[in-house]
């Protein structure tokens, strides 16, 4: 079980990661909307966005309390 302080820190980190994910998503959409874009750059951005999503999911699951079976 996590204490209040680590939970608070995890929630702040989660907000930061979600913000970065959203920003990357917007940047990718803007780049690809033009029709002419650097495929390698977009690929790297998508990879980073996926990594952020994995981190978000991991932190979210850490914040869910374990249930006793």
Secondary structure, DSSP 8 states (H G I E B T S, - for coil): ---HHHHHHHHHHHHHHHHHHHHHHHHHHHHHHTS---HHHHHHHHHHHHHHHHHHHHHHHHHS-----
